[in-house]
Amino acid sequence: MSQPTDSNSLPPKTCTIERLVTLPADVEKVIQGRKTATRRNGRYADVGEIMTLEGHEFVVENVYSQSLGELTEDNAKQEGYADLEAYKQSILSMHPGMPWLPQMKVWVHEFRPVSQK
């Protein structure tokens, strides 16, 4: 697995933090504490940046690159899924025709509620 990285050594963001978690079901999972990370094909946030979802604030604690082949059951649970297969099927259903390529890189964004230490 790729190591967590200091924001200063990361490539430029490809999108804004407001686009990090947008699906209503995912927003609900984050608010309920069942989703503590999201993977995107680009970098959407810097470490320390605040994401606001329905009035709740979450701080990005870690941003790093990971290949799909490195994903674990624990990673799927971070994403709010029961297991890796459920996560994989959800991603593939959102992106029709996209193959699941083990070497494909994604950006992991890990976060926690601001009030939690």
N, C-alpha and C positions, 0 to 999 in steps of 0.2 A: 504494500500500500504506500502511496506517496505520503511524504512527511508534511505536516502542517507548515505553512510558510508565513513569514512576516509580510505584511501588506506592501512594504517598500520593495520587495523582490518579486512581486506578482506582476503579470502583464496588465495592461489597462483593462478597466471594466468594459464589457460589451453591451451592458444594459444597466438599468437603474434598480435599486433595491425595491422600489415600488412594484416591480414586475416579478420579484422573486417567488412569492407565493400568491397566486391569484384565483385558483379554482376554489369555489365555495366549500367543497368537502375538505380540501387541504387547509383552508383558513380555519375551519372548525377544529380540525385535528391539532393544529398548532395551538389554538386558544385553550383546548382541553389538555394540552401537554402530551398528546399522543404522537406528535410529529416534532422532532427536534433537529431535523436536517432536511435539506432539499438539494437535489442534483440537477444541474442545468448544463446545456451544451456550451454556455459561456459564463463568464464571471460577472455576477450581478451586484456584489457587495464587497466592501472592505471589512476587515476585522475591526470591531468597535462600532460599526455603523448600526443605527437603530432602524428596525422595521416596525411599522405600526399597522396593526390589523384590527379593525373594528374597535379602536380606542385602546387596545392592548399593545404594549411595547415589548419588543424582543431585541436583544443585542446579538450581533453576529460575533461568535467566539472563535471561529476557525474557518479558513477557506483554503482548499487544496484540490489538486487534480487527482483523479482516480480513474482507472479503466473499468469498464463494465465487468470484465473478467475478475476483478479484485473484489467485487461486491460480496458481502457476507450476509448471513441471516440477520445478524445484529444491525447491519446497515439498513436492511429492509424494515426492521422494526423502528429504527430512527426515522424512517420515512413514513411511518404510521401504518405499515402493512404487517400481516400475521407472519409472512415468510417471504423469501426471495422470489419464489415463483409467482406469488400474488403481485408483488411489486413489478416484476418483469411483464406480466400480462397487462397490468394497468398502463405501463409506459407504452407498450406496443399498441394498445387499443387507442391511445391518444395520438399516436403517430402512425397511421395506416401505411403499410408498405415499408416501414423502417425495419431493417434487420437488427437483431441483437448481436452485435459484434464484440467479442470479448476484448479486443484491442482498442475499441472506441473510448476516447477520453471524455470525461465529464468533470464539471467543477462542483465540488461538495461545499455547501454552505451550512455550517452548524450554528445553532442559535439557542438561546434560553430567554426566559422572561427577564426583563430588566430588574424586577423586584427580587429575583432569586439570586443568591450569591453562591 
